[in-house]
Amino acid sequence: MLGRMQAYGYDTATNIPEGRQEPGSAARGQDQASVIDPCGGGARNPKVLLNDSAHRLHGKPLAEFSGTNTFDTFNGWNDSQGPDWYCITFPHPVECNCIEMTMGFPYRDGGWWTTLGVEFRRDHRAPWLPVNNLTITPSYDFEDHRGERRPFETYALTFDPVRVQSLRVIGMPGGIAQFTSLARLAVYERDLSRWNPMELPGPPLPDVFELIDSAIVWDISESMKKLCGLDVALPLMEYYLDEARFSQFWERIRHNYEGEPELWFLVGNVLGWRTWNRRTPAVARVSRTNRTEPYIHRTFHNTLGQARAPVVVDGHPVGEVMTQYVILEDAFDLDWHKRWAAKHGIPWRDYQAAIERSPHKTTSQMEGAATLLGTIANTIASLAQHISRVSILEDDHTRWKRELVQRAIDLMEERLERQVTVSQVAHEVGLSMPYFCRIFTEQTGMPPSEYLINLRLSRAQEYLRYTDLTVSEVAHLLGYDTSYFSRLFKQRTGRTPGDYALQHRSHH
């Protein structure tokens, strides 16, 4: 169900900073955002949230996990004094009881909620009211930390049915920079007695991280750091690290967010991260070029360099291993940088400090790093290909076991009246008795002997219900002594076979 998308923020201060909307402007029903011109990596228009794809990214290429498919409220000031909200306004009132919310990126400095609610209003003049009995599935982590959050996680916000003209999610943003990042909002009227929120998709994983665990790349990066002082990563790798490894990663780069930026970070803040990301694509480049050899990516007047090496699996580039940005000493033009700093109003002492904080390498050193990255990329590709082949073999083996067990069950059902045994079935399918029992139990959750008893009792119930056979005849037909059969039947069903036959035959 789609309406007009609005994303709002709320500022309790009397003086609204330039670039923020007055709190009451939402009542006019215009398409707008709390930050008129957000400077984060997301889209400029919150209408991007009205999509049906952000929650279906599992196994897709890295390029589809793009910040441009999200909307965030980052304004660069770290000064949120009230809640963020995202509002959907409909052309006429609608009934609803559920919102699906797909988060965007849990950035290093924010992108999540620390509180969250749902509010509605019945028409444009009505006040905003909270919904009743709000439930969030799966449970949302409201701690103000990155934690184990993953990109594009989907949540169901269910509540008592309500008729609305406008509906919004509202809450306090989190992180150092105090902002939220969303990728999708969808409103539904659902029969919650039949719909299971646990069927929501889990956090999607890009194809490259299905093939190779991000932890492996991180561990390689640790060795590279010790060897030549350079960090190594795959695009978006940080979002798929466990909390311990992410904490190590954060310790390396947190100074950028705490007032001591390196040059690349200072430039990104000045230009705006959307502009920076266009100049320094880390993801889209992979799928749009035929690069297979390591290279140095240069940007910002050839001052900043980054060694890169494509990871090619089965002839297809799935990502690039890359270092962090360094200053290329032999390409540094001091006069140009002084002019650039002056043009953008950056005091030279601050600009120079950012230069000094940045790692410095020569072009030759980075060429050597790129060559080494090529070896690492080949290693990762080999691991990925091995894992892929093992996965295929595992899938084939699983399918073989499933088909074998189904054949065994078919044999049991066909030969119940011939007093078939488990050992006979194992022999028929060509397996030893111990191995057959292990596979059968693994696939069905019970030993074959127990499964065979259940089949016999089920067949006995059919005879007792639909034929005139006596209890003794049924027992004999299925290979049981009458006394043992009666005890077993009552133990499993709670009734004697005679009582069962009397009850059901009287109805036919």
Secondary structure, DSSP 8 states (H G I E B T S, - for coil): ---EEEEEE---SSS--TTB--GGGGGGT-S--SBSS--SSS-SSGGGGS-S-TT--TT--GGGS-GGGSEE---SS----S-EEEEEEEEEEEEEEEEEEEE---BTTBBSBSS-EEEEESSTTS--EE-SS-EEES----SSS-TT--TT-EEEEEEEEEEEEEEEEEE-BBTTTTBBEEEEEEEE---TTT--GGGS------HHHHHS-HHHHHHHHHHHHHHHS--EE-TTGGGGS-HHHHHHHHHHHGGGGGT---HHHHHHHHH-HHHHHHHS-SSHHHHH----S-EEEEETTTTEEEEEEEEEETTEEEEEEEE--EEEGGG--HHHHHHHHHHTT--HHHHHHHHHHS-EE-HHHHHHHHHHHHHHHHHHHHHHHHHHHHHHHHHHHHHHHHHHHHHHHHHHHHTGGGT--HHHHHHHTT--HHHHHHHHHHHHSS-HHHHHHHHHHHHHHHHHHHS---HHHHHHHTT--HHHHHHHHHHHHSS-HHHHHHHHHTT-
